[in-house]
C-alpha cells in the first residue's frame, strides 16, 4: 500500500511539472499556446519561436528590445473586449513574419479564448475561408478552445469584412 501511495505522489508531482507544448496551427509556422508556454525558454528554443502575438493583459519578458517581434493586443477575456479593431494588424504581422521565415506563437493567459479567436481570424484572412471552416479546423487542433461569445460575434463581423457577407450561422458552431 505504501509503495502505491508513493508512486501516485511521484506521478502527481511529475504531472504538475509537465508543461505541454503549444498546438501547431500552421505547420512549422504558427503555434497556439498559453502565457506560461510563451515564457518558457525551452519551448521557445525547441519550436524556434521568433515572434509572439500576446492577446492578454499580461506583459512578459518576450523579445525585450525587439518590439518588431512582439504584437501585444491588450484585451480582457470578457464579452465586452474589442478584438475586431486589431485583426487587420494581427493578420499583417503574422503574414509578414511568415514571409520572413519566422515561427510565431499566438497566446493568451490560458490559451483557450482570446488566442484561439486570434488564430481563427488569421486563418479566415489568410485562407479566405468562413468562420465555420476556420473554427472547425482550430477546434480539431485544440479541442478545449472556447472563445467567449463577444469574440465570436466579432469573428462573424470579420467574416463579413473578409468575404463580403455573413456566411456562418454562429448558432451552428459546436460551442
Order of alpha helices (4+ residues) and beta strands (2+ residues): alpha-beta-beta-alpha-alpha-beta-beta-alpha-beta-alpha-alpha-alpha
